[in-house]
Amino acid sequence: MARKALRPPVRDAIIDAAIDTLARNPGASLSEIAARAGVGRASLHRHFSSRGDLVSAITLQCMDEIDAATDEAVAGARTACERLSRMLEAVVPLGDRYHFLAAEAFDDASLHARHEADLEWLASLVDDLKEEGAMAPDVPRGWAVANIDAQVWLAWSQIAAGNLTPADAAGLAFRTLLQGLGQR
C-alpha cells in the first residue's frame, strides 16, 4: 500500500488559516493569514513564496475535496440524474470553505489541467443526461458543462451571502439545470 506524503504541520496550519481567513475576508493580507496560523510572515513565505502560491495550494486542496466528495457521492448511483443530484448535494456544501476562490485568479498550468479533467467528467455526465432524455439533445455539450460549473459557483455565492442553505442551493441548482436544459 503506497503511503501519501504527509504535509508539514506548519504548512497545514497556514492552509487551514488561509481558507478560514479568506472565506471570511477575501481581501485578507498574508500578514493576517500568518497571524491566524500562529506563524510569522517569514514562516509563511518559507512554505508559500507568494499569495498566488498559497491560493494555488488552496485551489488544489479544494479540487481534491471536490473530487473525493463527488466520488463518494456518486458511487452506486444508477442514473445520470442521480449522479448529478448527488454530486451537487456533495459539492455545494464545500462552498462554505471555498467560495472565495471564485474571485481569485490563478495562473498555474497544472491547476488548469486539473480543472479541465473535472470539466471532462462533467461533459461525460452531460452525455449520459442526454442519453437518458433528462437533457435536450440540442443543448451544446460545452454550454451544459459551463452551466453545471456555474450553478455550483452560484450556489456557493448564494450560501455565502446567507440567501440559501446548502441543501436548498443544491436542490435549486439541480432543478435549474434539468428544467432549464431539459426537454422542451
SULGIKA-V704625 format. One record per backbone hydrogen bond with DSSP energy under -1.0 kcal/mol. NH is the residue of the N-H (numbers start at 1). CO is the residue of the C=O. If there is no record, write none. Layout:
nh = [NH:NH]
co = [CO:CO]
This chain:
nh = [12:13:14:15:16:17:18:19:20:21:22:23:24:25:28:33:34:35:36:37:39:44:45:46:47:48:54:55:56:57:58:59:60:61:62:63:64:65:66:67:68:69:70:71:72:73:74:77:83:84:85:86:87:88:89:90:91:92:94:95:96:97:98:99:101:102:103:104:112:113:114:115:116:117:118:119:120:121:122:123:124:125:126:127:128:129:130:131:132:134:135:136:139:144:145:146:147:148:149:150:151:152:153:154:155:156:157:158:159:160:161:162:163:169:170:171:172:173:174:175:176:177:178:179:180:181]
co = [8:9:10:11:12:13:14:15:16:17:18:19:20:21:25:29:30:31:32:33:34:40:41:42:43:44:50:51:52:53:54:55:56:57:58:59:60:61:62:63:64:65:66:67:68:69:70:74:79:80:81:82:83:84:85:86:87:88:91:92:93:94:94:95:98:99:100:101:108:109:110:111:112:113:114:115:116:117:118:119:120:121:122:123:124:125:126:127:128:129:129:181:136:140:141:142:143:144:145:146:147:148:149:150:151:152:153:154:155:156:157:159:158:165:166:167:168:169:170:171:172:173:174:175:176:177]
